[in-house]
Amino acid sequence: MEKEDHVCVCHSVSLGKLIMYMHREKPKVASQLSQCLGAGTSCGWCIPFLEKMHKQHVAGDTIALSVDSENYAKCRKEYKNNK
């Protein structure tokens, strides 16, 4: 996933915005990522991805999601259709 791709599609929150938020605010728990433009507060699809990113941040690892944006959007659509 590229920095301009949306992790939270509902609120148009990109990977880059989330990375900058984590570096600036240093959230103690993953749920605090919701303070970044409402990430993870609508359909819930992105919550596992936000949790993964938070774990990477806490561990001091490079924050990245190894999924391409097309597959991510396709899986999210299926998730919403099954919800």
N, C-alpha and C positions, 0 to 999 in steps of 0.2 A: 504494500500500500504506500502511495506517495503522500507527502506532507499536505498536499492540497485536497486529497480525497477525504470525504466525509466519513468519520467513524460513527457519529450520531447523525443519521440521515434526517430524522424528524426535525432537528433543530439546526441542521447545517453546520455542525461543529467538526472542523477538520482535524486530522491527525496533528498537523503543525500547531494549531491553536491549543490543543490539549497538551502537547509537549511543552510549549512555552508556559502554559498555565502551571504545569507541574514544576518546572524549573523555578518559576517566580514565587509560587504560593507554597510549595512543598507540602501537599496534602498528606495528612497522617493516615487516612483511610480512603479507600477507593470511592466510597460514596460522596466524598467531597468534590469529586470531579463534576458532579452535577452543578456546582457553582460556576462552572465554565460554560456559560450560555445555555444552561439547562440540559447538558449532555446526560443521556440515560434516563430522562424523566418522562418519556412518552411511551413508546411501544415496548421498550425493554430489550430489544434485540442487541443493542450494543453493550449492555452491562457486562457480559463475560469478557468482551474485548477491553473495556475500561478497566476491569479488574486485572487483566493480564498486563496492561500498560502500567498500572500502579505498582504491581509487583516488580516489573522491570525497573521502574524509577527507584523504588525502595532499595533494590539490590545494587543500584548504581550501574545497571546495564544500559545499553543503548535502547531507547524506547522505539520499538518498531512492531508492526503487524505484518506477518508474512502471508498475506492474502492479497490477491489482486482485486482491484475495485469492482470489476465486472462480476466476478464470482461472489464477492461480498454482497453486492446489490441484488443478485439473483437469489441468494440464500435468504436475505432479509425479506424479499418479496414472498417467498415460500413460507417463511416464518409468520408473516402477517396474515397470509391467506389461511393458515392453519390455526390461527389464534382465535 
